[in-house]
Amino acid sequence: MEGTPVTFKHTALKEGQTINLGNAKLATHLPLMKLLNQSPDIPKNKEVIVTCGMGYRGNIAASFLQNEGFEHVHSLAGGMAAWVNSGGSVV
């Protein structure tokens, strides 16, 4: 969960079967366990949006990043399932 939009970083935390949902355009795929074991190379003052298949791992990641000092972290409510259902583009 590679691309970096101008104003935010979208990190997809999908594992296993949820990878089949696709990634939002310009998202970086980063498995949750990898995120928890190594701090991402993202400036802590940039906006970060994390997502997973349904939202659970995204919430864990958002809490972890906030505890690591990231200032603007958001978890995409409902994960990639909600993104796809709302018409969001995937690659």
Backbone as JSON, one array per atom type, in Angstrom:
{
  "sequence": "MEGTPVTFKHTALKEGQTINLGNAKLATHLPLMKLLNQSPDIPKNKEVIVTCGMGYRGNIAASFLQNEGFEHVHSLAGGMAAWVNSGGSVV",
  "N": [[0.67, -0.59, 0.0], [3.27, 2.96, -5.74], [2.97, 6.21, -4.95], [2.81, 9.73, -4.48], [0.56, 12.05, -3.62], [0.12, 15.63, -3.92], [-0.79, 16.94, -1.53], [-1.37, 14.99, 0.36], [-0.77, 11.72, 1.76], [-1.77, 8.58, 0.9], [-2.15, 5.6, 2.4], [-2.43, 2.25, 1.87], [-3.46, -0.49, 3.71], [-3.81, -3.21, 3.2], [-4.21, -6.75, 3.39], [-3.88, -10.22, 2.5], [-6.91, -11.49, 1.17], [-8.16, -9.01, 0.84], [-6.59, -7.48, -0.77], [-7.49, -7.81, -3.3], [-9.44, -5.9, -3.67], [-8.3, -3.72, -4.82], [-6.3, -0.69, -5.14], [-6.59, 2.7, -4.09], [-6.14, 5.36, -6.4], [-2.82, 6.5, -6.67], [-2.1, 5.56, -4.17], [-0.02, 4.1, -1.64], [0.93, 0.85, -1.07], [1.16, -0.76, 1.98], [1.67, -3.22, 4.17], [0.04, -3.76, 7.32], [1.52, -4.95, 9.48], [4.13, -4.46, 8.68], [4.16, -1.68, 8.76], [3.83, -1.3, 11.53], [6.23, -2.25, 12.42], [8.23, -0.69, 11.32], [8.85, 2.71, 11.02], [7.14, 4.75, 8.72], [8.43, 6.42, 5.77], [7.53, 9.24, 5.75], [6.85, 12.66, 5.96], [6.13, 13.98, 9.16], [4.38, 16.09, 9.39], [2.68, 16.08, 7.24], [-0.48, 15.39, 5.65], [-2.0, 12.29, 6.21], [-3.72, 9.56, 4.97], [-5.1, 6.57, 5.84], [-6.05, 3.26, 4.9], [-7.86, 0.16, 4.67], [-9.25, -3.05, 4.01], [-11.91, -3.04, 5.21], [-11.83, -1.14, 7.25], [-10.96, -1.65, 9.88], [-8.14, -2.34, 10.31], [-7.14, 0.03, 9.32], [-7.92, 1.88, 11.26], [-6.37, 0.99, 13.42], [-3.81, 1.5, 12.39], [-3.93, 4.29, 12.06], [-4.15, 5.17, 14.72], [-1.69, 4.22, 15.69], [0.14, 5.74, 14.12], [-0.52, 8.33, 14.98], [0.31, 8.14, 17.63], [2.99, 7.95, 17.11], [3.65, 10.49, 16.51], [2.7, 11.69, 14.19], [0.93, 14.31, 12.73], [-1.44, 14.81, 11.25], [-3.48, 12.57, 10.71], [-5.7, 10.29, 9.22], [-8.26, 7.82, 9.11], [-9.76, 6.03, 6.57], [-13.12, 5.84, 6.6], [-14.89, 2.85, 6.69], [-13.17, 1.65, 4.94], [-11.62, 0.25, 1.93], [-13.78, -1.02, 0.8], [-15.95, 0.72, 1.21], [-14.94, 2.87, -0.23], [-14.88, 1.89, -2.88], [-17.62, 1.31, -3.21], [-18.64, 3.87, -3.15], [-17.93, 4.86, -5.54], [-15.28, 5.56, -5.88], [-12.14, 5.73, -7.56], [-10.09, 2.97, -8.52], [-7.01, 1.16, -8.88]],
  "CA": [[0.0, 0.0, 0.0], [3.91, 4.02, -4.96], [2.73, 7.54, -5.44], [2.59, 10.7, -3.42], [-0.15, 13.25, -4.03], [0.73, 16.87, -3.46], [-1.14, 17.36, -0.19], [-1.55, 13.91, 1.34], [-0.26, 10.38, 1.47], [-2.79, 7.57, 1.16], [-1.47, 4.34, 2.62], [-3.35, 1.12, 1.9], [-2.96, -1.48, 4.65], [-4.55, -4.43, 2.92], [-3.5, -8.01, 3.42], [-4.68, -11.37, 2.11], [-7.92, -11.35, 0.14], [-8.59, -7.63, 0.64], [-5.78, -6.88, -1.83], [-8.29, -7.89, -4.52], [-10.29, -4.72, -3.81], [-7.55, -2.7, -5.54], [-5.8, 0.45, -4.39], [-6.98, 4.02, -4.57], [-5.1, 5.94, -7.24], [-1.7, 7.16, -5.98], [-1.89, 5.02, -2.83], [1.13, 3.25, -1.41], [0.54, -0.34, -0.32], [2.06, -1.05, 3.08], [0.98, -4.11, 5.12], [-0.03, -3.23, 8.68], [2.62, -5.44, 10.31], [5.34, -3.75, 8.26], [4.02, -0.33, 9.31], [4.04, -1.36, 12.98], [7.63, -2.6, 12.7], [9.15, 0.34, 10.83], [8.18, 3.99, 10.8], [7.16, 5.07, 7.28], [9.21, 7.57, 5.32], [6.54, 10.27, 5.45], [6.99, 13.77, 6.9], [5.1, 13.9, 10.2], [3.43, 17.2, 9.3], [1.84, 15.91, 6.06], [-1.73, 14.68, 5.87], [-1.91, 10.87, 5.89], [-4.99, 8.84, 5.0], [-4.85, 5.14, 5.8], [-7.23, 2.46, 4.63], [-7.68, -1.28, 4.55], [-10.43, -3.59, 3.35], [-13.17, -2.63, 5.82], [-11.64, -0.03, 8.17], [-10.4, -2.03, 11.18], [-6.68, -2.15, 10.32], [-6.9, 1.45, 9.11], [-8.04, 2.55, 12.56], [-5.18, 0.62, 14.2], [-2.68, 2.23, 11.82], [-4.09, 5.72, 12.35], [-3.79, 5.34, 16.14], [-0.25, 4.01, 15.8], [0.84, 6.89, 13.55], [-0.72, 9.47, 15.87], [1.21, 7.92, 18.78], [4.36, 8.16, 16.63], [3.87, 11.92, 16.32], [2.13, 12.22, 12.95], [-0.02, 15.35, 13.15], [-2.68, 14.85, 10.46], [-3.74, 11.19, 10.28], [-7.12, 9.95, 9.09], [-8.59, 6.48, 8.64], [-10.9, 6.08, 5.65], [-14.25, 5.12, 7.2], [-15.42, 1.77, 5.86], [-12.1, 1.07, 4.14], [-11.71, 0.22, 0.47], [-15.13, -1.44, 0.42], [-16.74, 1.94, 1.14], [-14.37, 3.67, -1.31], [-15.36, 1.33, -4.14], [-19.08, 1.47, -3.26], [-18.99, 5.28, -3.39], [-17.49, 5.23, -6.88], [-13.88, 5.95, -5.89], [-11.37, 5.0, -8.57], [-9.08, 2.03, -8.05], [-6.09, 0.65, -9.89]],
  "C": [[1.05, 0.92, 0.0], [3.54, 5.33, -5.61], [2.47, 8.47, -4.29], [1.85, 11.9, -3.97], [0.48, 14.49, -3.41], [0.44, 17.14, -1.99], [-1.32, 16.24, 0.82], [-0.94, 12.62, 0.85], [-1.36, 9.41, 1.84], [-2.06, 6.24, 1.27], [-2.49, 3.23, 2.76], [-2.73, 0.0, 2.73], [-3.61, -2.83, 4.44], [-3.65, -5.65, 2.93], [-4.44, -9.11, 2.95], [-5.68, -11.05, 1.01], [-8.34, -9.91, -0.11], [-7.75, -6.92, -0.4], [-6.57, -6.88, -3.13], [-9.22, -6.69, -4.71], [-9.6, -3.62, -4.61], [-7.07, -1.61, -4.6], [-6.4, 1.72, -4.95], [-5.82, 4.56, -5.4], [-4.09, 6.67, -6.37], [-1.48, 6.67, -4.55], [-0.61, 4.18, -2.8], [0.67, 2.05, -0.59], [1.59, -0.64, 0.74], [1.3, -1.94, 4.07], [1.08, -3.57, 6.55], [1.16, -3.68, 9.53], [3.93, -4.75, 9.95], [5.32, -2.32, 8.82], [4.35, -0.31, 10.8], [5.49, -1.64, 13.34], [8.64, -1.6, 12.18], [8.36, 1.61, 10.53], [8.26, 4.35, 9.33], [7.96, 6.33, 6.99], [8.26, 8.66, 4.81], [6.8, 11.42, 6.43], [5.83, 13.78, 7.9], [4.1, 15.04, 10.16], [2.53, 17.12, 8.06], [0.56, 15.16, 6.42], [-1.57, 13.24, 5.38], [-3.3, 10.26, 6.01], [-4.67, 7.37, 4.88], [-6.16, 4.4, 5.56], [-6.85, 0.99, 4.58], [-8.94, -1.79, 3.87], [-11.74, -3.02, 3.89], [-13.04, -1.5, 6.85], [-10.96, -0.37, 9.48], [-8.9, -1.78, 11.26], [-6.32, -0.69, 10.09], [-6.97, 2.23, 10.41], [-6.84, 2.23, 13.45], [-3.98, 1.43, 13.72], [-2.75, 3.71, 12.15], [-3.7, 6.01, 13.8], [-2.3, 5.21, 16.34], [0.51, 5.24, 15.3], [0.67, 8.13, 14.42], [0.19, 9.35, 17.1], [2.68, 8.12, 18.4], [4.65, 9.63, 16.31], [3.39, 12.49, 15.0], [0.96, 13.12, 13.32], [-1.39, 15.29, 12.48], [-2.97, 13.47, 9.87], [-5.23, 10.94, 10.27], [-7.24, 8.5, 8.64], [-9.83, 6.59, 7.77], [-12.02, 5.21, 6.21], [-14.79, 4.07, 6.23], [-14.39, 1.14, 4.93], [-12.33, 1.13, 2.64], [-13.09, -0.23, 0.0], [-16.02, -0.21, 0.27], [-16.26, 2.82, -0.01], [-14.92, 3.2, -2.65], [-16.86, 1.53, -4.29], [-19.5, 2.91, -3.52], [-18.52, 5.76, -4.76], [-16.06, 5.7, -6.95], [-13.09, 5.11, -6.9], [-10.31, 4.11, -7.92], [-8.2, 1.6, -9.21], [-5.7, -0.76, -9.52]]
}
